[in-house]
Amino acid sequence: MAKLDVTTFSKLLSRPVHFVAVLCNDNAMGTPDTPYYKRPTKNVYLLHGYSGCESDWYSNAPLTDLANKYNVNFFMPNGDNSFYLDNKATGYKYASYVGKEFIEYTRKTFNLSDKREDTYIGGLSMGGFGALHTGFMFNDTFSKVIALSSALIQGMIKHLDPSMDNPMANYDYYAWTFGVKDGVDFDASENNPEYLVKKLKEEGKQIPDIYMACGTEDFLIEPNRQFKAFLDENKVPVTFVTGPGVHDFNFWRKYLEEGLKWALD
């Protein structure tokens, strides 16, 4: 196993970027005698939440144990507070960075598989939204999505109002991040995961397999249930799991492994 902290330059973000990698490239006790080592290594891109950073997953979840147990590599980029969206106002393209440039860089640098079936994306909270959105936007790249306690706030964005009072951020942040100023129709915006799902369905394109999990005491449980109902309505298969828990790593540690087992088995 190797853990790396990497700094490189992103053309899409026009600045240096940082990411953490956990590689299952050796085992001190030899190759485990498990079914997971009888198939190619899978590559999992994990996204952090709002106000987080690229080291959150490594600091709070047993990624080294999971990498060795399940024969997977983990790659964790920094998405700032972007919701992993492309932003025309700033020129920053976080969706394209995570879904294309970052994938290409890690595949080339670490000699990874370029196959869709070996490439997964996951995340928590804002990163859960980002995992779903990026998985839909780059559906030819990712075969599985593991979305935990996802900040599926597109319903709020559709009815965004300058007078809104939100403890996380203000109106200008949401309008700027989701690109809904100046009368933009969010129902037809590529920043809206629901629009991307409908577009993929209309075009007959493949949609990644989806695993969603959210704690029953989490403040985001209702948006997650609503998105699950949206997927059901549009006949998109989804595994949706709930259990006791709030919006914290006690829940995310457990369901990251559950999501991995779902994806691998």
URKAJO-V93686 format. One line per field, one symbol per residue. ss: DSSP state (H for helix, E for strand, - for the rest). phi: phi as a letter, one per 20 degrees, with the letter a starting at -180 (. if undefined). A space follows every 10 residues. Layout:
ss = ???
phi = ???
This chain:
ss = -EEEEEEEEE ----EEEEEE EEE------- ----HHHH-- -EEEEEE--- -----HHHHH --HHHHHHHH -EEEEEE--- -----E---- --EHHHHHHH HHHHHHHHHH -----HHHEE EEEE-HHHHH HHHHHHH--- ---EEEEE-- ---HHHHH-- ---------- HHHHHHHH-- -----HHH-- --HHHHHHHH HHH-----EE EEEEE----- HHHHHHHHHH HHH-----EE EEE-----HH HHHHHHHHHH HHHH-
phi = .cdcdcdbdd ffelafccbd ccdedabgen ffecgfedbf fedddddeeg mebfegfffc cffffffffd lcddcceedl delldfcffd nfcfffffec fffffffffd lefdegfdcc cbrclgffgf fffffffdfe edeccdddlf eeefffffdf cgefccfeae gffffffemd fmmfeffddf edffffffff ffemefdgfc ccbbffdffd ffgfffffff fffeldfbed ccagqdebfg ffffefffff fgfee
